[in-house]
Amino acid sequence: MKSDLPERTFEFAKRIVLLCRALEETPGVSRTLSNQILRSGTSIGANVEEGQASQSDPDFISKYSIACKEARETHYWLRLLAETNIVPEPQLADLTDEASQLNAILTTIVKKLRARK
C-alpha cells in the first residue's frame, strides 16, 4: 500500500510557508519565530522525501527520525506562537494538530522499524 505521508507532509509544509509569509509582515519577534518554524516545518517533508529514496533501512530510519524530531520542534513553535498571542490559538489549532499527528505517525514508523532490527 502506498503511503500518503510524502504528500501529507508536503501539504503541511505549504501551510507553514503561508503562515510564515504572514508572520514576516510583522518585524521583531514574529520574524524570528517565523524563521525557526519555517526551517523545522518544511524539513519534515524534505526528510520524508529523502527517506523515500533511502538506500538502506538504517538510512530510511535516520531520515524518518529526523523528520520526527522536526515535527516535534514545529509543534513546539506553533504552541509558542499561540501561547504568546502572536497568532490566535484558533488559527493555529489545525496546524498544531497536524504537527502532533505527523509526529505520532513518524514515531510509530521509526519504532516499528527499529524493533524489526
N, C-alpha and C positions, 0 to 999 in steps of 0.2 A: 504494500500500500504506500502510495506516495505521500510524503509529509507536506502539510501546508505551512510548516514553520518558516521556510525561507520567505514566502510571500507575506506571511503574517508579520514577521519582523521587519520586512521592507515597508509595509504599510505603517507600522509603528514608527519607524524612522521618519517617514514623510510627515507624520503628525508632530513629531518632535521638532522637525525643521520649521514647520509652520508656527509652532509655539515660540521657538527661538527668534523667528522673524519679528513677532510681536514684542518679545522682550527686548530686542535690540533697539526698539524705538525709545526706550527709556534709559538715560545714561546712569552710570553708577553701578550699584549692586545688581540690578536686573541684568545688565550686560555681562557682568562677571559670572553670574549664575547661569546665564544663557550659554556661555562658552563651555561650562562644565557639563551641563545636561546635553548639549549638542554632541560633545565627544562621546559620552557614555551611551546616550540614546541611539546614536547611529552605529556605534560599534557593535551592538548586539547583532544586528542583521549582517554586518560585514563579517563577523566571526562565524555566524551560522553558514553564510555563503561559502566562506573558506573551508569550513568543515565538510561541506558537500563535495568538495574536491580533494579531500584528505587522501593521503597515500597509505595510511595505516590506521588501525584502531587507536593507538596512542595519539596520533596526530588529530584524529577526529575528537577524541576525548579532550585534548588540550584546547582545541578551538571552541568546543561547546562549554568547557569550563570557564574560559574567558568570557564568552557570551553571557553565561550565568552571572558572573561577577559584575559585568556591565549592567545587567538587568537590575541587580540589587542596588548598584550605585545610582542608576537612573531613578529607581523607586525612592531612594533617599532624597535626591534633588527635588523630585516632584513634591514629596512631603514637606520639604523645607520651603519651597515656593508657596505652598498652601498655608502652612503654619505661620509664616511671616507676613501673610496677606499681600504678597507681591502679585499673586494671581489668586482670585477667589477659589476656594476649595471645590465648589460645584463644577467649575470649568475644568478642573484637573482630575475629577473623580474617574472618568473613563480611562484616561491615560495612566493614572496611578494603578487602577485595577488591572489594566493590560500589562503593565510592568510586573506586577505581582504574579499574574498568570504565566507570563513568559519565564519568570524566574522559577516557578514551580515546575513547568514543563521541562526546562533545561536541567534543573536539578535532578528530576526523575530520570531523564535520559542518561545523564552522566553517572548516576548511582547504579543504574541497571548495567551499563557497560563496564563499569569498574568491578561490579560483582561477578560478571562473567569471566573476568581475568583471573 
